[in-house]
Amino acid sequence: MSDNSEYDGHVDPRDLLLRTDWNAVEHCCPDVAPATPVLLLELLDDDPGVQGWAFRALVEAHTRQQVFYTATAPAARFVAAVLGDPRTLRPVTDRCAQEEVGLGPQTPFPLRAGLLAWLGDSVVEALAQRERPYGEAEP
């Protein structure tokens, strides 16, 4: 293994977290910045409940109201790096108890499927923002 954390064509996801200055990138909510690495690591937690909440927090904190934040790119790189981890195959839900009452139980979905959908949505939104100035409403 080399010193640059890349091995066999893969990047060590934890190293990605350490190389990012989470306080220097833009988030939807200022208090989210220090928690982002913890939130991302929780995607690989042993408890599917924690994983589901981490997924929900990822979606809410990094792609809120169709705005692509600069923190989304390093978060997406981490997510891409962990997609092969078997823990991402666990079925999770991302609804809170109050939503379960109002909307009914959510069918669990593989975390990997949710992460892939989030990555795809993030790419689409990033491309859309390149075509319109920051903060300008969609046509």
N, C-alpha and C positions, 0 to 999 in steps of 0.2 A: 504494500500500500504506500502511496506517495504522500508527501507532506501537504499537498494542496487539497486534500479531502476528496479528490476525484479518484475513483477506483472502478476498474472494469466498465468505464463509460457512465458510471453513476456518481451522483453527488450525495454526500452525507447530509441528510436533511437538518440535523442538529447544527452542523457547521453553517448552513444557510441562515439559521436563526442568529447565530453569533456574529456573522458578517454584516448583518443589517442593523443600522442605527434606527431603531423603531421610533425614537423620539424625533427624528429628522424627516420622517415621511408623513404625509397628510392622511389623516383618518377622518371618519365622519364625526367622531366624538373624541375630544382631546384626552379624556380619561381612559380611552381604549389603548392608546399607544403602549404603555408599559405592559399591558396584559396580553398583547398580541402573541408573543412567543409562547406564553403559557396556554393560551387558547389553541394555538396550532398543535402543540404537543398533546393536548387533550383529545385531539382527533385520533390519537393512537392509544388512548387509555384502555385499560382492561374492562371497564364498565361501559356497555353500550349506551346507557343513559347519559353518561358524561360525554361520550362521543357525539350523541345526538344534539346535546346542548351546545357543544363546541361547534358543530356544523351550523347550527342556527346562528350562533354568535358571529361566526365567520361571514355568513351571508349578510347579516344585518350590519356588521361593522365595516365591511369592506366594499359593499356594492349597494349602498342604500339609495333609494329613489333615483335609480338609473344614473348615478354619478360614480365615475371611476376614480378612486383615490390613488395617490402614489404609493400608499401602503399595500394596495391590492397586488401589484406586480410581485414583490417579494413573497407575499403570502401565497400567491398562485404558484410561484416557483417551488415553495415548500410542498404545497399540495401535490404538484406534479411529481416531486421526488418521492412521495410516500405512497403513490397509487399502487405500487407493486406489493406493499406490505399486506400480509394476510389479514391483519386487523381491520383493514378497510372493507373487507367482505362481510363484516357483521351487519345484521339487520338493525336499523336504528329508527327512531322517530324523532321529530324535532318540534312537536307541539307541546305546549305547557298544559297543565291540568285544566285550567280555565278554558282553553281552546278545545280540549277534548269534550268538555261539557257542552259547549256551544256547537261544535262542529262534528262531534262524534269521534270515535277512536280512529287514529290514523293507521293505515296499513304500514307496517315496517318496510323500509327499503334498504338495500345494501348501501352502506356509507359510500362506497366507491362510486356507485351510480349518482348519488347526490353531489359528490365532489366533482365528477366529470361534468355534470350538468352546470354546476357553478363555474367551472373553468370555461366551458363553452359560452355561457352567458356573459362572463367577464370579457372574453375576447370580442364578442359581438358588440358589447357596450363600449369597449375601448376603441374599436374601429369607428363606431358611430360618433364618438366624441371627437375623433380626429377630423371629422367632416363638419363639425359645428363648434363654434367657440365655447370655451368653458363657461358653464352657467346659462347658456342660451337654451331655451326650451326646445323640445322636439317639435318639428312642424306638424 
